[in-house]
Each structure stands twice: as structure tokens, then as C-alpha cells.
Amino acid sequence: MDILFLTLPLALILALIFIGIFIYSVKLGQYDDLDTPSYKMLLDDEKDKTKNELKGKDL
């Protein structure tokens, strides 16, 4: 029973810390745009191909 007096407050403190970190990241705008990064991943390949083609022409 004594262990409950240790683990329960510890769990509550950790939960409050994680909630605080989540609220902080939301206020900073971490979760504002969830769609664009997945499109950027697809577009990066096209940019790399054009850079490689330009390098090949310079040789």
C-alpha cells in the first residue's frame, strides 16, 4: 500500500509534464501543417534529379 503513495503522485507529475510539453509544442505551431511535409518528401526527388542533371552537363 505504501508504494501507491509513491507511484500515484509520480504518475500524476509525469502526466502533467507531458501535457505541458504538448501544449507548449502546439503553441509553437508544431502541428499547424500536417500535409505539406509529406508532399515535400515527394517533391525532393524531382529537385535532386534536376541538380544531378545540371551537374552532369557541367562535366
Distance bins in CASP14 RR format, pairs under 12 A and 6 or more apart:
PFRMAT RR
TARGET T0000
AUTHOR 0000-0000-0000
RMODE 2
METHOD distances of the structure
MODEL  1
1 7 0 0 0 0 0 1 0 0 0 0 0
1 8 0 0 0 0 0 1 0 0 0 0 0
2 8 0 0 0 0 0 1 0 0 0 0 0
3 9 0 0 0 0 0 1 0 0 0 0 0
3 10 0 0 0 0 0 1 0 0 0 0 0
3 11 0 0 0 0 0 1 0 0 0 0 0
4 10 0 0 0 0 0 1 0 0 0 0 0
4 11 0 0 0 0 0 1 0 0 0 0 0
4 12 0 0 0 0 0 1 0 0 0 0 0
5 11 0 0 0 0 0 1 0 0 0 0 0
5 12 0 0 0 0 0 1 0 0 0 0 0
6 12 0 0 0 0 0 1 0 0 0 0 0
6 13 0 0 0 0 0 1 0 0 0 0 0
7 13 0 0 0 0 0 1 0 0 0 0 0
7 14 0 0 0 0 0 1 0 0 0 0 0
8 14 0 0 0 0 0 1 0 0 0 0 0
8 15 0 0 0 0 0 1 0 0 0 0 0
9 15 0 0 0 0 0 1 0 0 0 0 0
9 16 0 0 0 0 0 1 0 0 0 0 0
10 16 0 0 0 0 0 1 0 0 0 0 0
10 17 0 0 0 0 0 1 0 0 0 0 0
11 17 0 0 0 0 0 1 0 0 0 0 0
11 18 0 0 0 0 0 1 0 0 0 0 0
12 18 0 0 0 0 0 1 0 0 0 0 0
12 19 0 0 0 0 0 1 0 0 0 0 0
13 19 0 0 0 0 0 1 0 0 0 0 0
13 20 0 0 0 0 0 1 0 0 0 0 0
14 20 0 0 0 0 0 1 0 0 0 0 0
14 21 0 0 0 0 0 1 0 0 0 0 0
15 21 0 0 0 0 0 1 0 0 0 0 0
15 22 0 0 0 0 0 1 0 0 0 0 0
16 22 0 0 0 0 0 1 0 0 0 0 0
16 23 0 0 0 0 0 1 0 0 0 0 0
17 23 0 0 0 0 0 1 0 0 0 0 0
17 24 0 0 0 0 0 1 0 0 0 0 0
18 24 0 0 0 0 0 1 0 0 0 0 0
18 25 0 0 0 0 0 1 0 0 0 0 0
19 25 0 0 0 0 0 1 0 0 0 0 0
19 26 0 0 0 0 0 1 0 0 0 0 0
20 26 0 0 0 0 1 0 0 0 0 0 0
20 27 0 0 0 0 1 0 0 0 0 0 0
21 27 0 0 0 0 0 1 0 0 0 0 0
21 28 0 0 0 0 0 1 0 0 0 0 0
21 30 0 0 0 0 0 1 0 0 0 0 0
22 28 0 0 0 0 0 1 0 0 0 0 0
22 29 0 0 0 0 0 1 0 0 0 0 0
22 30 0 0 0 0 1 0 0 0 0 0 0
22 31 0 0 0 0 1 0 0 0 0 0 0
23 29 0 0 0 0 0 1 0 0 0 0 0
23 30 0 0 0 0 0 1 0 0 0 0 0
23 31 0 0 0 0 0 1 0 0 0 0 0
24 30 0 0 0 0 1 0 0 0 0 0 0
24 31 0 0 0 0 0 1 0 0 0 0 0
25 31 1 0 0 1 0 0 0 0 0 0 0
25 32 0 0 0 0 0 1 0 0 0 0 0
26 32 0 0 0 0 1 0 0 0 0 0 0
30 37 0 0 0 0 0 1 0 0 0 0 0
31 37 0 0 0 0 0 1 0 0 0 0 0
33 39 0 0 0 0 0 1 0 0 0 0 0
33 40 0 0 0 0 0 1 0 0 0 0 0
35 41 0 0 0 0 0 1 0 0 0 0 0
35 42 0 0 0 0 0 1 0 0 0 0 0
36 42 0 0 0 0 0 1 0 0 0 0 0
36 43 0 0 0 0 1 0 0 0 0 0 0
37 43 0 0 0 0 0 1 0 0 0 0 0
37 44 0 0 0 0 0 1 0 0 0 0 0
38 44 0 0 0 0 0 1 0 0 0 0 0
39 45 0 0 0 0 0 1 0 0 0 0 0
39 46 0 0 0 0 0 1 0 0 0 0 0
40 46 0 0 0 0 0 1 0 0 0 0 0
40 47 0 0 0 0 1 0 0 0 0 0 0
41 47 0 0 0 0 0 1 0 0 0 0 0
41 48 0 0 0 0 0 1 0 0 0 0 0
42 48 0 0 0 0 0 1 0 0 0 0 0
43 49 0 0 0 0 0 1 0 0 0 0 0
43 50 0 0 0 0 0 1 0 0 0 0 0
44 50 0 0 0 0 0 1 0 0 0 0 0
44 51 0 0 0 0 0 1 0 0 0 0 0
45 51 0 0 0 0 0 1 0 0 0 0 0
45 52 0 0 0 0 0 1 0 0 0 0 0
46 52 0 0 0 0 0 1 0 0 0 0 0
46 53 0 0 0 0 0 1 0 0 0 0 0
47 53 0 0 0 0 0 1 0 0 0 0 0
47 54 0 0 0 0 0 1 0 0 0 0 0
48 54 0 0 0 0 0 1 0 0 0 0 0
48 55 0 0 0 0 0 1 0 0 0 0 0
49 55 0 0 0 0 0 1 0 0 0 0 0
49 56 0 0 0 0 0 1 0 0 0 0 0
50 56 0 0 0 0 0 1 0 0 0 0 0
50 57 0 0 0 0 0 1 0 0 0 0 0
51 57 0 0 0 0 0 1 0 0 0 0 0
51 58 0 0 0 0 0 1 0 0 0 0 0
52 58 0 0 0 0 0 1 0 0 0 0 0
52 59 0 0 0 0 0 1 0 0 0 0 0
53 59 0 0 0 0 0 1 0 0 0 0 0
END
